[in-house]
Amino acid sequence: MKRNLKLLCLAILCVALLPVSGVFAATVDVGVVLPTREESRWLGDEAKFIKAIEEGGYNARILFSEANSATEKTNVETLLGLGAKTIVLCSFDATAAAAAVDMAAAEGATVICYDRLIMDTKNLAYYVTFDSVKVSESQAQYLVDQIEPGSKGNNLYIYSGALTDNNSFLFLEGAWNILQPYIADGTFVLRNCPKAEEFKDQPTLSYEEKVSIMQTIDTEWKMDVSKSLAEAHLTAVGSDAKGTVFVLGPADDDCTRALSDAFHADADVTKVYIAGADGVAASVQYLIDGKQSMTVYKDPQALVDATFDIIGALKEGRVPETNASFNNNAADVPTIQCDVVTVTRDNLVQVFFEGGVYNGDDYVNWK
């Protein structure tokens, strides 16, 4: 009784007070919780969710957790109070979010994990994601391909996503798959991560070893943190660690642009090869201008479509079709894994402009 009363009060509060991003309804079938408005990536996802909700005729609400696990849990409670039977949750903290998942499942809601795998709960029904290992393998391979054949001692700087995001560990895994042999034989010299240098002869890394590496290169998925990290790293090294540099950005273009600004601002850095991911609108001009070398485009439309494929199947009483599974330490979660594409200055017109992702008229100097 107390539990139902609490949910009802939260629902009333939400309708009365909370700003709504997305489709407003007094009661909802579907609730979507995204991590933060501070990253352009999630605003793009929100826009695509809104369109899918409207086209599908769903009663739904989209809420942001603003990078706070307590707010995230409150958002899930609010959506349950509004009657949501399906919760789409993109977590801020992969471990802390398990409590919100378990709470939703206890209320009879189906939880679809979006983009970031939530750990240590058996109550995830489905997961939609990109191939995170492939994303960072593509980033790393691009850097390798820019090396002058036979050269040694190339300056390498690496950065990771947030320790709170399980995807960050997958991104590091993929990058290490490609970069490790070149670090081990001296083709690359790591300039900003002595801990990773300790493991240069290991083709694979344990979870604990990944943590120890990421603790020194964790951007927290924030642009200001990324820029500050790069500036600190450049200050700490001599001119021999500059000149031509190879930079593995985290799989986030906002952070990669911040890193790029820091490296390009250093007078001793003469050439920057820098690899990002997401393919957000603001990074297209950086690609055109040569301030970002490549991105791995993760089309959010593919994730949103996959999400509503699952929701639609469940609504019709069908078992959703999946093409992968991921273990979150508690269960093997049925997954739809979506493809990614590498984009450089050479093919951005084809992928972004001719592909209808962005309007070429919004950019300069690309023709």
Secondary structure, DSSP 8 states (H G I E B T S, - for coil): -HHHHHHHHHHHHHHHH---BS---SS-SEEEEES-SSSHHHHHHHHHHHHHHHHHT--EEEEE-TT-HHHHHHHHHHHHHTT-SEEEE--SSTTTTHHHHHHHHHTT-EEEEESS---S-S---EEEEE-HHHHHHHHHHHHHHTS-TT---EEEEE-B--TT-HHHHHHHHHHHHHHHHHHHTTSEEESS-HHHHHTTT-SS--HHHHHHHHHHHB-TT-HHHHHHHHHHHHHHS-GGG-EEEEEE--S-HHHHHHHHHHHHH-TTEEEEEEE--B--HHHHHHHHHTSS-EEEE--HHHHHHHHHHHHHHHHTT-----SEEEE-SS-EEEEEEE--EEEETTTHIIIIITTTSS-GGGS-S--
